[in-house]
Amino acid sequence: MKGERGIALITTLLLGLIAVSLIGVLLYILTAGTRISGVEKRYSIALEAAKGASEYVIQLILSGNLTCGGGGACGPDNNVIDLGPYSNLQGFNITARYLGEISRFGVYVYSIRVTAESPATGERAVIDFVYRVQ
């Protein structure tokens, strides 16, 4: 009789340990999913801010008003594009760099890198693009 009680106690304790372990694993999975969802949302916002700044840079190129370093011509030594009010969008610091330009037969090809970075979370999105103008 005493042996049966001991086995019942051990069985009950093992089943309880297994149940607590399963609950712990489920809670971990739920919190990890929430964390990943938050990271994805912040990256999505950073990416949209970088896309908006890219559109602004394209407008500057098309209008012939692309300037770097406070109003000068863009070049290898002066490559930070002046973004004006678009240097801070939705809490993200936006920088755009002029990477180079190729011109042949009246066709200009610009290479640009736009970076959106959140000082609060460190979230960052980088867009490199090439834009052709005839």
C-alpha positions as CSV (number, residue, x, y, z in Angstrom):
1,M,0.0,0.0,0.0
2,K,2.8,2.5,0.9
3,G,4.6,1.7,-2.3
4,E,1.5,2.5,-4.4
5,R,1.2,5.9,-2.7
6,G,4.8,6.7,-3.4
7,I,4.4,5.8,-7.1
8,A,1.2,7.9,-7.3
9,L,3.0,10.9,-5.7
10,I,5.9,10.6,-8.1
11,T,3.6,10.3,-11.1
12,T,1.6,13.3,-9.9
13,L,4.7,15.4,-9.5
14,L,6.1,14.5,-12.9
15,L,2.8,15.3,-14.6
16,G,2.7,18.6,-12.7
17,L,6.3,19.4,-13.9
18,I,5.4,18.6,-17.5
19,A,2.3,20.8,-17.3
20,V,4.3,23.7,-15.9
21,S,6.9,23.3,-18.5
22,L,4.4,23.3,-21.3
23,I,2.8,26.5,-19.9
24,G,6.3,28.1,-19.7
25,V,7.0,27.2,-23.4
26,L,3.7,28.6,-24.5
27,L,4.3,31.9,-22.7
28,Y,7.7,32.1,-24.2
29,I,6.4,31.6,-27.7
30,L,3.7,34.2,-27.2
31,T,6.1,36.9,-25.9
32,A,8.7,36.1,-28.7
33,G,6.0,36.5,-31.3
34,T,4.9,39.8,-29.9
35,R,8.5,41.0,-29.8
36,I,9.1,40.0,-33.4
37,S,5.9,41.7,-34.5
38,G,7.1,44.9,-32.8
39,V,10.5,44.8,-34.5
40,E,8.8,44.2,-37.9
41,K,6.5,47.2,-37.4
42,R,9.3,49.5,-36.4
43,Y,11.4,48.4,-39.4
44,S,8.4,48.9,-41.7
45,I,8.0,52.5,-40.4
46,A,11.8,53.1,-40.9
47,L,11.5,51.7,-44.5
48,E,8.6,54.0,-45.3
49,A,10.5,57.0,-44.0
50,A,13.5,56.1,-46.2
51,K,11.2,55.6,-49.2
52,G,9.7,59.0,-48.6
53,A,13.1,60.7,-48.5
54,S,14.1,58.8,-51.7
55,E,11.1,60.2,-53.5
56,Y,12.1,63.7,-52.3
57,V,15.7,63.1,-53.6
58,I,14.3,62.1,-57.0
59,Q,12.2,65.3,-57.1
60,L,15.4,67.3,-56.4
61,I,17.2,65.4,-59.2
62,L,14.4,66.1,-61.7
63,S,14.1,69.8,-60.8
64,G,17.9,70.3,-61.0
65,N,18.1,71.4,-57.3
66,L,20.2,68.5,-55.9
67,T,22.7,70.1,-53.5
68,C,25.1,68.6,-51.0
69,G,26.8,69.9,-47.8
70,G,24.8,73.1,-47.4
71,G,24.2,74.2,-51.0
72,G,27.3,73.0,-52.8
73,A,27.7,70.7,-55.8
74,C,27.6,67.0,-54.9
75,G,30.9,65.1,-55.4
76,P,33.1,62.5,-53.7
77,D,34.2,64.9,-50.9
78,N,30.8,66.6,-50.5
79,N,28.3,63.7,-50.6
80,V,25.7,64.4,-47.9
81,I,22.6,65.5,-49.8
82,D,20.6,68.5,-48.3
83,L,17.2,67.2,-47.3
84,G,15.8,70.2,-45.6
85,P,12.6,69.3,-43.7
86,Y,12.9,65.7,-44.8
87,S,16.0,65.1,-42.6
88,N,13.7,64.0,-39.8
89,L,10.5,62.0,-40.6
90,Q,8.3,60.2,-38.1
91,G,11.0,60.4,-35.4
92,F,13.7,59.0,-37.8
93,N,16.9,60.8,-38.7
94,I,17.2,60.6,-42.4
95,T,20.5,60.9,-44.3
96,A,21.0,60.7,-48.0
97,R,24.4,60.3,-49.6
98,Y,25.4,61.0,-53.2
99,L,27.4,57.9,-54.3
100,G,28.2,59.0,-57.8
101,E,27.0,60.0,-61.2
102,I,27.6,58.7,-64.8
103,S,26.7,60.8,-67.8
104,R,26.9,59.5,-71.4
105,F,25.2,60.9,-74.5
106,G,22.8,63.1,-72.6
107,V,21.8,60.4,-70.1
108,Y,22.6,60.9,-66.4
109,V,22.6,58.0,-63.9
110,Y,22.7,58.9,-60.2
111,S,23.5,56.6,-57.4
112,I,22.1,57.4,-54.0
113,R,21.9,55.8,-50.5
114,V,19.2,56.8,-48.1
115,T,19.3,55.8,-44.5
116,A,16.5,56.2,-41.9
117,E,17.6,55.5,-38.3
118,S,15.6,55.9,-35.0
119,P,17.7,57.4,-32.2
120,A,15.3,55.9,-29.7
121,T,15.3,52.2,-30.8
122,G,18.3,52.0,-33.1
123,E,16.0,50.6,-35.9
124,R,17.5,51.3,-39.3
125,A,16.5,51.0,-42.9
126,V,18.9,51.6,-45.8
127,I,17.8,52.1,-49.5
128,D,20.4,52.2,-52.3
129,F,19.0,53.2,-55.6
130,V,20.1,54.2,-59.1
131,Y,18.1,56.8,-61.0
132,R,18.4,57.5,-64.7
133,V,17.5,60.9,-66.2
134,Q,17.5,61.6,-69.9
